[in-house]
Amino acid sequence: MASSMSAAQADGGAVAVPRAASRTSASSIVLILLCTVVGAAAQILMREGANYLPVAGSEGMVLSLLTNWPLLAGYACLGLNTGLLVLALRNGQLSVLYPIIALTYVWVAMLSPMFFEDSMNAFKVLGIGFIVGGVSLIGFGSRQ
Amino acid sequence: MTTPVSSMILVLIASLVGSLAAVFLKAGADRLHRDIASLKRAGLRLGAGITLFLLSSVLYVWGIKNGSLTVLYPLLALGYVWTLVWSKIFFGEPFNKHKIYGLGIVLVGVTFIAAGNG
């Protein structure tokens, strides 16, 4: 299968036995977890940056956008997020790795009360529990 | 706030486009090795994936202009379901009980967080 071949090549031949297409490597899981943290940072930075958006067409609009560092940092995180996703996808199943991105919702819900006037509530706590549980179940299934 | 059907359709299309973006990124990632020639093969697919992701976010922002995020946020998360189907069709990744139940539980979680934000 093409994907198992590429997994072996991606390791530069260091691993003698090619990984089966059905396996998702631990390094891919670590990369995708990092991807969710960076993705959450992107969302929080962009939300912060949105507070300082200039009026469209106003004088100094471009300068205002180019000096909106939370917004720029947010976009940078979004780019890094995509790069990490691609690296993670090299050695693993899309159907295992992609749903793990839902953890981004968890970090955003947990971090938002620190940065904005958001509060934690029972719905969010339940939501966090369900997402962590569901993602763990998918991850557990991929290690068998 | 009531959510217009047009907003729901826009967000659903956004979720579909986003899931296809993931397919192109995976196809690109599979062709990415430590040599220059592979960059060419991977580049087109990665470019298509990034473009589709951007298109998906534009559609999403357009969709959420009108309507309640409590409804629209979980609709976007349906992208995970489409991705599961594409993974099977395009990459031959098998379904298993863990993936299906796990994804269902994740969707419940996303719905709760959306309700908590509402």
Interface residues (C-beta under 8 A of the other chain):
Chain A: M1 A2 S3 S6 Q9 A10 G12 A21 S22 T82 L85 V86 L87 A88 L89 R90 Q93 L94 S95 V96 Y98 P99 A102 Y105 A109 D118 N121 A122 F123 K124 V125 L126 G127 I128 G129 F130 I131 V132 G133 G134 V135 S136 L137 I138 F140 G141 S142 Q144
Chain B: A22 V23 L25 K26 G28 A29 D30 R31 L32 H33 R34 L46 I50 F53 A77 Y80 T83 L84 W86 S87 K88 F91 G92 E93 P94 F95 N96 K97 H98 K99 Y101 G102 L103 G104 I105 V106 L107 V108 G109 V110 T111 F112 I113 A114 A115 G116 N117
